[in-house]
Amino acid sequence: MSDHYLLHHWTLEGCWRRHTSPILDQATWELLQDAYRHAVQPEHISTIALEPKSGFLVPYEVRMIPGKGRGIFATKKIKSGEGVIIWKSIQVAKFPDKLSWQRFLSSIPYEIACDACRWSYVRRAKHEKQKSLFLDLDDGSLFNEGSNDEEINAKETRELFYVPLRDIEAGEEIIISYSGLSDNLDWYKHIKQQAWKPHLLDNDNMKYPTKEEETVTKEEETVGHDWNTLLVLVFSFVIICYFWKKIKAPTRLRTAICRKNVQN
């Protein structure tokens, strides 16, 4: 696809219809890392590590959480203390403009592109005046946010590392705060809203539709399609009748004249 088409015509749509989200393996993360490098170069410099390794420095695993999605869980106890790092931001991709983001989304599988729209975030990088879009291209994208301070057991440092706030037990989910992250970038917000319409909350947090909502939506689409079909049929019938009368009228006139001549 040309850059002009990507900027002015290409859109990501229908993400809200999805209910299943796969757990990505290392090979898939490497595919995304390569796609990012191609998306930003040659205009910009890649911000991710050359080696395709994860930023995690502790034993962990990704699990599916019913009603919540994917999450990061410790497989061994993580003790809090100076120097203990859970995750380093070595695979954080920076997208400086809309074109690089569109290039990236259009070059990766559709379902993962929808995930990327959910995982990405806006912030101002160090020593920069303007905000940019970022995406963690490893399992760091799967940290969930706590609903209160008591749930949060890890925090972000100034160096963009995640460190434990307390001891984290084996089997416990590692939960962070999303404070400082936003979607406050006009072109990015537009792309995200386009992808996730119509199921956006008022505060721009996204949600998946319930089965009931999806069923209603499908029924509405079916009804709308049926009405469109009926209107087309009625319109076609009216047109046919109109031209049929135009054709038949002279024929009836000639028949009437012939009958009159015969009677005379």
Secondary structure as GFF3:
##gff-version 3
##sequence-region A 1 264
A	DSSP	alpha_helix	3	8	.	.	.	ID=ss1
A	DSSP	three_ten_helix	15	17	.	.	.	ID=ss2
A	DSSP	alpha_helix	26	40	.	.	.	ID=ss3
A	DSSP	beta_strand	60	65	.	.	.	ID=ss4
A	DSSP	beta_strand	69	74	.	.	.	ID=ss5
A	DSSP	beta_strand	92	95	.	.	.	ID=ss6
A	DSSP	alpha_helix	98	106	.	.	.	ID=ss7
A	DSSP	alpha_helix	110	119	.	.	.	ID=ss8
A	DSSP	beta_strand	121	124	.	.	.	ID=ss9
A	DSSP	beta_strand	131	136	.	.	.	ID=ss10
A	DSSP	three_ten_helix	139	142	.	.	.	ID=ss11
A	DSSP	beta_strand	144	145	.	.	.	ID=ss12
A	DSSP	beta_strand	154	156	.	.	.	ID=ss13
A	DSSP	beta_strand	162	164	.	.	.	ID=ss14
A	DSSP	beta_strand	175	176	.	.	.	ID=ss15
A	DSSP	alpha_helix	186	196	.	.	.	ID=ss16
A	DSSP	alpha_helix	211	263	.	.	.	ID=ss17
###
